[in-house]
């Protein structure tokens, strides 16, 4: 390639949107937090603790019953936290961290933390905690048991991650207004920068990570508050339904309906419809990329942070590179389980995926391999890897037939999209230590070559999978590379969004 992706800094022009271009799809009943399915219910007050949806779709304007406002939300900041007020739980989590540290002493002898990483002591603790979680989850998965289906397990995982990300008792973020409302009957949390006095805001629809079943908007709330304040964007965080109770495409449909209503000016929020960004990290980055393909000329920009973009090839160079490196933080086995869970398949199949035995040996299926060719789409100047694309002859007919339509679906695996013409301009963040690294780099390389869109790749050689949400962290787990990545994103948005809005003809 003659031009380097990460050097691109041209201005991005805003798209236009006609409200009749897209009709939202219907959505089914939502599982209440307490467990059972609830059908045929009316939508409660938007500020209720557990928003619910009826089984029929409505794109009515989102309302906020707590106040009456014109073009700007008003009222006190409302912050909810996922931290549970039981002292015993805090002690238990603290003990777990100590156990993880001890475990890491043993693990590091065999698999030490790479020297290229900064703040290796912090990464070592994260890796140790990840090893413990992986061992439990993968052992259960081998017997066909998906622990994500058990609410106490999800609460524990979310609490541990919240403790790491937010600390024991985070202070409310007073620079941002926070509201829980519904858009297209989907619950969302809205973050509005107080320092901006605008009639119409540029906005980012943010889809959180967590491999689809784990984590939540509550866990991400402080990070998103910091992101909102730093970027001066209104942020709409979608509380999409999660597997295993709701499998693909339910999570994507929730995000799709929020996106359509926002683009069509039906969100009830003071948003400039020409400056709507779609973004997300990891699993959220997957859905953001899929929606960017679907609404390609309507969305202003896509921001993908360590996205996981395909379940076709689990032997890309980055998967090979991390077979035995930092596997508590970035795990090929955990990634395979995530995909199986999301698609409603048996989690016990994950060993077959790791050997690419899930690929049905037909010309129709195998032609998609060209989109993931490292020799073609991994720029040599990035010096990412010495590994090469490999092929295998292993094939499991049962698994292959079950997954053959899924692994080439563009809404599930955006990296395999055959037509990328006209997709939104892209800002993609990748990390050296991430099994999903290469699929993200190859995807943005394809966009750069084939779509006609402007792209910017930011690759961080000292970073690991999932590092970005640690930006602005007030706990011990604050990483300099995370703060650096956020600052560079802020500068990019300032140039490509706020400057363009002030001078649209420039």
ABEGO torsion letter per residue (X at the ends): XABBAAABABBBBBBBBBAAABBBBBBBBBBBAAGBBBBGBBBBBAABABBBBBABBBABBBBBAABBBBABBBEBBBBBBABBABAAAAAAAAAAAAAAAAAAAAAAAABBBBAABBGAAAAAAAAAAAAAAAAAAAAAAAAGBBAAABAAAAAAAAAAAAAAAAEABBBBBAABBBBBBBBGGBBBBBBBBAABBBABBBBBBBBBBGGGABEBAAAAAAAAAAAAAAAGBBBBBBBBBBOAABBOAAAAAAAAAAAAAAAAGAAGBBBBAABBBBBEBEAAAAAAAAAAAAAAAABABBBBBGBBABAABAABAAAAAAAABGAAABBAAAAAAAAAAAAGBBAAAAAAAAAGAABBBBAAAAAAAAAABAAAABBAAAGABABBBBBBABBBAAAAAAAAAAAABAAABAAABABABGBBBBBBBBBABBAAAAAAAAAAAAAAAAAGBBBBBBBBAABBBGAAAABGBABABBBAAAAAAAAAAAAAAAAAAAAAAABAAX
